[in-house]
Amino acid sequence: MERFFVGPSGPLSGRIEVFGAKNSVLKLMAATLLAPGRHEIGNVPAITDVAIVRELLGAMGVESLHSGGGTSGHLTLTVPNEVIPVAPYELVEKIRASIVVLGPLLARYGSARVSLPGGDDFGHRPIDMHLHALEELGVVFTTEHGYVEGRCDRLVGARVVFEFPSHTATDNILMAAVLAKGTTVIENAAREPEVIDLADMLTGMGAHIEGAGTSRIEIEGVEELRPASHVAIPDRVEAATWLAAVGLAGGEIELLHARADHMEMLIEKLAEMGVRCVDTGSGILATATHPLRSVDISTLPYPGVATDYKPFLVTMLSIASGVAIVTENIFAGRFRYVDELRRMGADITTKGHHAVVRGVPRLSGAPVRSPDIRAGAALVLAGLVADGATEVSGAEHIDRGYENLAGRLSALGADVRRVNE
């Protein structure tokens, strides 16, 4: 059992590098299935989710080597001419993002057998949108024994209209369409920076894509692609973690490589709460003084406030002056960490997809458990503003998205250590 021990801390100071985006790197790794040969991906953090997808691709016959970590992390993947187009349950159940291998496998090999995905437990996230869109491109699916099996001769371009701008579904159809015959148009596409990052890598491989980053993406299919050499964008959710840390503990820190243009709505909300963020050109300089102010927050698809930011914002609101209403519009079950914050003295009431957060002067250290990646990191940050010691178990969840969280917070002056029992 590995856990974090956190003591009251602040103010924070110093510089911290923002590493490569987890939600981009995992899709970039899946995209390598589209072309045989040696692919190079830079800025790949040493996190568990990367290791899981390496293992998943390895089960298909892809050789990989991950060297270094942080911004120096480098991943080499060698894709054979033929792979085993099966994503087994024991790997897929660990990470929901693994469903994105479905599009590349069908595009290149015409068949795929993928276990229904698992991952973080914060509500039902069906893959029907992925399957319906791929059916529009000519795939025939069967589902049995916990697996989805798809077959097609060659994908054929079509107009795909999403009822919701799903990030993962957009990535999946984008990767499928680059080798489809003819033109595919994705309407109501997700607009996240990570979608643009994937499109940039695919374009470097020889794909023809227009409109990535808008709600309408047009893809002209090509006969084949070549191996990629690409550097992943910085992780905006990791950047939000450090911004929340300084917001809670106070002080001034510089986030190197952070992209303010990827987090405009978040930065606006933080400014209303009392956290000043300045775009330095090479990152973000963040300054915070207490007390924080309460603001109402609603999660929305990009460019709105991301659902991944919400655990950090709720933690900040728990010690802010006033009362805030937080509305979750993406995942119905993503308030499950609130019980843990209540154990620390937070005054939060939830009903359906709303939470009412009444700020208290200080939290109280307590043993709590990490339910998922971002909520776990938020509970560690909560310990910075809690009287006494806070013990956060379930460190393995946090490892899925963060490289050396304790060490990097400690370098900013926080009292955080990790213990392996």
C-alpha positions in Angstrom: 0.0 0.0 0.0 1.5 3.3 -1.1 0.2 6.6 0.2 0.9 10.3 0.5 1.4 12.1 3.8 0.7 15.8 3.6 1.2 18.5 6.2 0.0 22.2 6.2 2.1 24.1 3.8 2.6 27.5 2.2 3.3 29.8 0.7 4.8 28.0 -2.3 7.5 29.3 -4.5 9.8 28.3 -7.4 9.6 26.9 -10.9 8.0 23.7 -12.1 7.9 22.1 -15.5 4.6 21.0 -17.0 5.1 17.6 -18.6 3.5 16.0 -21.7 -0.3 15.7 -21.9 -1.5 12.3 -20.8 -4.7 12.7 -22.7 -2.7 13.4 -25.9 0.1 10.9 -25.5 -2.2 7.9 -25.1 -3.9 8.7 -28.4 -0.6 9.4 -30.2 0.5 6.0 -29.1 -2.6 4.4 -30.6 -2.1 6.3 -33.8 1.2 4.5 -34.5 -0.9 1.4 -35.4 -1.8 3.2 -38.6 1.7 2.8 -40.2 4.4 0.1 -39.9 7.9 1.2 -39.0 9.6 3.1 -36.2 7.7 6.0 -34.5 9.3 8.6 -32.1 7.2 10.5 -29.6 8.8 13.2 -27.3 7.7 14.8 -24.1 6.3 11.5 -22.8 5.9 11.4 -18.9 6.8 8.3 -16.9 3.2 7.6 -15.7 1.3 4.4 -15.3 -1.2 5.0 -18.1 1.7 5.2 -20.6 3.1 1.9 -19.3 -0.4 0.3 -19.6 -0.8 1.4 -23.3 2.7 0.2 -24.0 1.7 -3.2 -22.6 -1.5 -3.1 -24.7 0.3 -2.3 -27.9 2.9 -4.9 -27.0 0.2 -7.6 -26.8 -0.5 -6.7 -30.4 3.1 -7.1 -31.5 4.4 -3.5 -31.2 7.8 -3.1 -29.6 8.4 0.0 -27.5 11.1 1.7 -25.4 10.5 4.5 -23.0 13.6 6.4 -21.8 13.8 9.2 -19.4 10.9 11.1 -17.9 9.3 14.5 -17.7 9.9 16.8 -20.6 12.9 14.5 -21.5 10.8 11.4 -21.7 11.1 9.8 -25.1 9.1 6.9 -26.5 10.1 4.7 -29.5 7.5 2.4 -30.9 8.2 -0.1 -33.7 5.1 -1.3 -35.5 5.3 -4.5 -37.5 3.6 -5.1 -40.9 1.0 -7.3 -39.3 -0.3 -7.0 -35.7 -2.6 -9.0 -33.6 -5.8 -6.9 -33.7 -7.0 -7.9 -30.3 -7.1 -5.7 -27.2 -7.5 -8.1 -24.2 -9.7 -7.5 -21.2 -6.9 -7.6 -18.6 -5.3 -4.5 -20.1 -8.3 -2.6 -21.5 -10.2 -2.8 -18.1 -7.4 -0.7 -16.6 -7.9 2.3 -18.8 -10.9 3.6 -20.7 -8.7 5.5 -23.3 -7.7 2.1 -24.8 -10.9 2.1 -26.8 -9.1 4.4 -29.3 -7.2 1.5 -30.7 -10.5 0.5 -32.4 -10.3 3.1 -35.1 -6.7 2.5 -36.2 -7.1 -1.3 -36.2 -10.2 -1.2 -38.3 -8.7 1.4 -40.7 -5.5 -0.6 -41.3 -6.4 -4.2 -40.8 -10.2 -4.3 -41.4 -10.8 -6.1 -38.1 -10.5 -5.5 -34.4 -11.6 -7.3 -31.2 -11.5 -4.9 -28.2 -12.7 -5.6 -24.7 -15.3 -3.2 -23.3 -13.2 -0.5 -21.5 -12.7 0.1 -17.7 -10.7 2.9 -16.1 -11.6 5.5 -13.5 -14.9 4.9 -11.7 -16.9 8.1 -12.0 -20.0 7.1 -13.9 -21.1 5.3 -17.0 -19.4 6.3 -20.2 -20.8 4.3 -23.1 -18.9 3.7 -26.3 -22.1 3.7 -28.4 -21.1 7.0 -30.0 -17.8 5.4 -31.2 -19.6 2.3 -32.6 -22.3 4.3 -34.4 -19.8 6.6 -36.1 -17.7 3.7 -37.2 -20.8 1.9 -38.6 -21.3 5.1 -40.7 -17.8 4.4 -42.2 -18.8 0.8 -43.1 -18.0 -1.3 -40.0 -20.2 -4.2 -38.9 -20.0 -4.9 -35.1 -20.9 -7.8 -33.0 -20.7 -7.8 -29.2 -20.4 -10.9 -27.1 -18.5 -12.2 -24.0 -17.5 -8.7 -23.0 -15.8 -7.9 -26.4 -16.7 -5.7 -29.3 -15.7 -7.2 -32.6 -15.7 -5.1 -35.8 -15.1 -6.0 -39.4 -15.0 -4.2 -42.7 -13.4 -4.5 -46.2 -12.2 -0.9 -46.3 -13.6 2.1 -44.4 -15.5 4.5 -46.7 -15.7 8.2 -45.9 -19.0 9.5 -44.6 -20.6 12.4 -42.7 -20.6 11.7 -39.0 -22.6 13.9 -36.6 -21.9 13.5 -32.9 -24.8 14.2 -30.5 -22.1 15.4 -28.0 -18.6 16.6 -28.8 -16.8 13.6 -27.3 -13.1 14.0 -27.1 -12.3 10.3 -27.3 -14.9 9.6 -30.0 -13.5 12.4 -32.1 -10.0 11.0 -31.8 -11.2 7.5 -32.7 -13.0 8.5 -35.8 -10.2 10.9 -36.9 -7.8 8.0 -36.8 -10.2 5.7 -38.6 -10.9 8.2 -41.4 -7.3 9.0 -42.4 -7.1 5.6 -44.2 -10.8 5.5 -45.4 -11.7 5.8 -49.1 -13.0 9.3 -49.8 -13.9 12.1 -47.6 -15.1 12.0 -44.0 -16.7 15.0 -42.2 -17.0 15.0 -38.5 -19.7 17.5 -37.3 -19.9 18.6 -33.7 -16.3 17.4 -33.2 -14.4 18.0 -30.0 -12.2 21.0 -30.1 -9.6 20.2 -27.4 -5.9 21.1 -27.9 -5.2 17.3 -27.7 -7.4 16.7 -30.8 -5.2 19.3 -32.6 -2.1 17.5 -31.4 -3.3 14.2 -32.7 -4.2 15.8 -36.1 -0.7 17.4 -36.3 0.9 14.0 -35.8 -1.4 12.4 -38.3 -0.6 15.2 -40.8 3.1 14.5 -40.3 2.4 10.9 -41.2 0.8 12.0 -44.5 -2.8 12.4 -43.6 -5.0 15.1 -45.1 -7.0 16.9 -42.3 -8.6 20.3 -42.2 -10.5 21.9 -39.3 -8.9 20.2 -36.3 -9.7 22.4 -33.3 -13.1 23.5 -34.7 -16.5 21.7 -34.5 -16.2 20.6 -38.2 -13.2 18.4 -39.2 -12.8 17.2 -42.8 -10.5 14.2 -43.6 -9.5 13.1 -47.1 -8.5 9.5 -46.8 -5.1 8.4 -48.2 -3.8 4.9 -49.2 -1.0 4.7 -46.6 0.8 6.6 -43.9 4.4 6.8 -42.8 6.0 6.5 -39.3 5.8 9.6 -37.1 8.3 11.8 -35.3 6.3 14.1 -32.9 6.5 16.0 -29.6 3.4 16.0 -27.4 1.9 19.2 -26.1 2.1 20.1 -22.4 -0.6 18.8 -20.1 -3.2 21.5 -19.3 -4.7 19.3 -16.5 -1.4 18.9 -14.8 -0.9 22.7 -15.2 -4.3 23.2 -13.5 -3.0 21.0 -10.6 -0.1 23.4 -9.9 -2.3 26.4 -10.3 -4.7 25.0 -7.7 -1.7 24.2 -5.4 -0.6 27.8 -5.3 -4.2 29.0 -5.1 -4.7 26.9 -2.0 -1.3 27.4 -0.3 -0.6 30.9 -1.6 2.7 32.2 -2.9 4.1 32.5 -6.4 5.2 29.8 -8.9 6.2 29.7 -12.5 4.8 26.9 -14.7 7.3 26.3 -17.5 5.9 25.2 -20.8 2.3 25.7 -19.6 0.0 27.0 -22.4 -2.3 29.8 -21.2 -4.1 29.7 -24.6 -5.2 26.1 -23.8 -6.8 27.1 -20.4 -8.4 30.5 -21.0 -11.7 29.7 -19.3 -10.0 28.2 -16.3 -7.6 31.2 -15.9 -10.7 33.5 -16.0 -12.3 31.5 -13.2 -9.1 31.5 -11.2 -8.8 35.2 -11.6 -12.3 35.7 -10.1 -11.2 33.5 -7.2 -8.1 35.5 -6.5 -5.3 33.6 -8.4 -3.5 35.9 -10.9 -2.0 34.1 -13.9 0.3 35.9 -16.4 1.3 34.4 -19.7 5.1 34.8 -19.8 5.5 33.4 -23.3 7.4 30.4 -21.9 4.8 29.5 -19.4 2.5 30.9 -16.7 3.4 33.0 -13.6 0.8 32.3 -11.0 0.4 34.4 -7.8 -2.2 33.9 -5.1 -3.0 35.6 -1.8 -5.8 34.6 0.6 -8.7 34.5 1.1 -10.0 33.0 -2.0 -13.4 34.1 -3.3 -16.3 31.7 -4.2 -17.5 31.6 -7.8 -20.1 29.4 -9.5 -18.7 26.8 -11.9 -20.2 24.6 -14.7 -18.2 22.0 -16.5 -18.6 22.1 -20.3 -16.8 20.7 -23.4 -13.8 22.6 -24.5 -13.3 25.6 -24.5 -15.4 25.5 -21.3 -14.2 24.5 -17.9 -13.0 20.8 -18.2 -14.5 18.2 -15.9 -10.9 17.2 -15.1 -10.4 20.6 -13.5 -13.4 20.3 -11.2 -11.8 18.3 -8.3 -9.2 21.1 -7.9 -11.7 23.9 -8.1 -14.1 22.2 -5.6 -11.1 21.8 -3.2 -10.3 25.5 -3.6 -13.9 26.5 -3.1 -14.0 24.5 0.1 -11.8 27.1 1.8 -13.0 30.1 -0.2 -15.1 33.0 1.2 -18.7 32.5 0.4 -21.0 29.9 -1.2 -20.6 28.4 -4.7 -22.7 26.2 -6.9 -20.8 23.7 -9.0 -22.6 21.9 -11.9 -21.2 18.8 -13.6 -22.4 18.5 -17.2 -20.1 15.8 -18.5 -20.0 12.8 -16.2 -22.9 12.1 -13.8 -20.9 10.3 -11.1 -18.0 12.7 -10.7 -18.7 13.9 -7.2 -17.7 10.7 -5.5 -14.6 12.3 -4.0 -16.7 14.8 -2.1 -17.2 12.4 0.8 -13.5 12.4 1.3 -13.3 16.2 1.4 -16.2 16.1 3.9 -14.0 13.9 6.1 -11.6 16.7 6.1 -14.2 19.2 7.2 -15.4 20.6 3.9 -19.0 21.8 3.9 -20.3 20.4 0.6 -23.8 19.2 -0.3 -24.5 17.3 -3.5 -27.7 16.6 -5.4 -27.7 15.1 -8.9 -25.2 16.9 -11.0 -25.0 19.9 -8.6 -22.8 20.6 -5.5 -23.2 23.5 -3.1 -19.8 24.4 -1.6 -19.8 26.6 1.5 -16.3 27.7 2.3 -14.7 27.1 5.7 -11.6 28.8 7.1 -9.5 25.7 7.3 -9.8 22.0 6.5 -8.8 19.3 9.0 -6.3 16.6 8.3 -7.7 13.0 8.0 -7.1 9.7 6.4 -8.7 9.7 2.9 -8.7 7.6 -0.2 -8.0 8.5 -3.8 -11.0 7.5 -6.0 -9.4 8.5 -9.4 -6.4 10.4 -10.9 -7.5 14.0 -10.5 -9.6 13.6 -7.4 -6.6 11.9 -5.8 -4.3 14.8 -6.7 -6.9 17.2 -5.3 -7.0 15.4 -2.0 -3.2 15.7 -1.7 -3.6 19.5 -2.4 -6.3 19.6 0.2 -3.8 18.5 2.8 -1.8 21.7 2.2 -4.6 23.7 3.8 -5.6 21.2 6.6 -4.7 21.4 10.2 -2.6 18.3 11.2 -1.6 15.5 9.0 -3.5 14.2 5.9 -3.0 10.7 4.7 -4.1 9.9 1.1 -4.2 6.2 0.2 -4.7 4.8 -3.3 -1.5 6.4 -4.7 -1.7 4.0 -7.6 -4.6 6.0 -9.0 -2.6 9.2 -8.9 0.4 7.5 -10.6 -1.7 7.0 -13.7 -1.5 10.7 -14.5 1.4 12.2 -12.4 5.1 11.6 -12.4 6.6 12.1 -9.0 3.8 14.3 -7.6 5.2 14.3 -4.0 8.8 15.2 -5.1 7.6 18.1 -7.4 5.3 19.6 -4.8 8.1 19.3 -2.2 10.4 21.2 -4.5 7.9 24.1 -4.3 8.0 24.1 -0.5 5.1 21.8 0.2 5.2 19.3 3.1 4.4 16.2 1.0 6.1 12.8 1.2 5.2 9.4 -0.2 5.5 6.2 1.8 5.5 2.6 0.6 4.1 0.3 3.2 
